[in-house]
């Protein structure tokens, strides 16, 4: 019996790096990328609503009570109380699942209760309320990464 793959099967089977490579090749050849096809299935408004909800979840009490990484980034310098957009863009659901651009995220957050500002070309996002208490312990730092930032691993 012959097996027929649907585009949904392909989306779920391709690793993220392969999907990005295939999209880059398609864009270079002037063909629509699969990211455009995914966004074309739902309306732009639906896509932005899903994206807004994902980012709002990252800033929710439920998530921030357990997310020591975002807690540290939000509480740290140079913009205490604010999270640089690049950290949101690095989240797998934003980068790989939704394949959102910074422009998409900023547009989605226009209808959010989250605050957005731009400082020296960098976008920052903040909650309107203070951070909740962290309920998990930060993993011990085992070594420093190449970029000078600490890499943490559970002991």
Secondary structure, 3 states (H helix, E strand, C coil): CCCCCCHHHHHHHCCHHHHHHHHHHHHHCCCCCHHHHHHHHCCHHHHHHHHHHHHHHHCCHHHHCCCHHHHHHHHCCCCCCCEEHHHHHCCHHHHHHCCCCHHHHHHHHHHCCCEEEEECCEEEEECCCCCCCCCCCCCCEEEECCCCCEEECCC
